[in-house]
Amino acid sequence: LHIDTREKFTFALNYEVNPDLKKVMPLFDGKVFSGLIHKVKPNRDIFEHLLNTYNLKAGECLFIDDLPANIEGARSAGLEGYIFDGDASKLREYIKNLKNA
């Protein structure tokens, strides 16, 4: 599980001091902060950076975002994309179906 965030440079350096983020961030195996690498979604290069940094295979990755443009950027790099509309149960069902495919 990896996270890509567009948050500012200071967020990337200081997220561990936020009590809520400090609980969530350890759930991720990897983190990409666009402010640190100067790459942004939906550009393909940020997805390629994620894949290369963590030695991931695009065809084995699911990118979840609420913006269609970001999903298209992920797909251009070979990742599966899911437009999240706030319905977590629908997302769970989608992931379940991917696993069974």
N, C-alpha and C positions, 0 to 999 in steps of 0.2 A: 504494500500500500504506500503510495507516494503522494505528495502534495506539491502543487504549483500555485504560487500566490503572486499577485501583482502588487502586493503591499510594498510600501516604501522601504528604502535602505535601512532606516532606523528600526522598523518592525523586524526585519530579518536579523538584525544584530541583538535585539532586545526582547523577542517574543517570550523568552523563558521567564521574564519577570511578571508577565500577565498570568494571574492565577488560573483563569479558565483555559488559556492556550497551553499553559504548562501541563495541564491534565490531558489535553487532546494530542499535542504534537508527538509524544512518545508512541502513539499508535501508528505513526507513519515510518516506513522503512527508509524513506528518502525524502528530501525537501529541495525544491527549486524555488528560489526567490528571484524574481525577474529584476528587482532593483540591484541585486548583486552581480548578475551576469549580463545585464543590459540587453535582454531579449524579452519580447512580450507576446502574449497570445493576441491574435490568432496566428501569428507568423509561425511557419513550419519549423524554423530553427530552434524555437524553445522546446518543442516536442522532441526534436532530434537530440538536443542537449540532454533532456531527461533520459532518453533511451540510451545514449552513449555513456552518460555518467554512471548509470546504474546497471549497465549491461542488460537491458531489457529488450525483448523482441516485440516489435510493434503489434504484430498479430495476436499477441497474448495479453494486450493491455486494453483496458476500458477507461476512457476519459469521460468524466461527468462534469457538466457545466450547465449553467442556465442560459447561456448565450449561444444561439445557433452559429454565429461566426466563429466562435472558439471551437465548437464541435467540428466545423468544416476544416479548420486549421489542423486539428488532431487527425482527422481522416486523411488529410493530405500527406501526413507523415506515416500513414498506415495503421493508426490506432482505431479501434472501435469507438464510437461516440454515442453518448446518451444525453439528451436535453432534459435536465432536471427541472420539473415544474413545481416542486415542493411536496409532491406526493411520494413519501418514502416507501409506502407499500407497493406502489407501482414500480418503483426502482428495484425493490427486492424481487419482485416477480420477473422483471426483465433480466436481472442477474441470474436468477434461478433457471430461466429458459436458456440463457447463454451456456450455462454449465451442462445442461442436458442436450445441447445441440451437437 
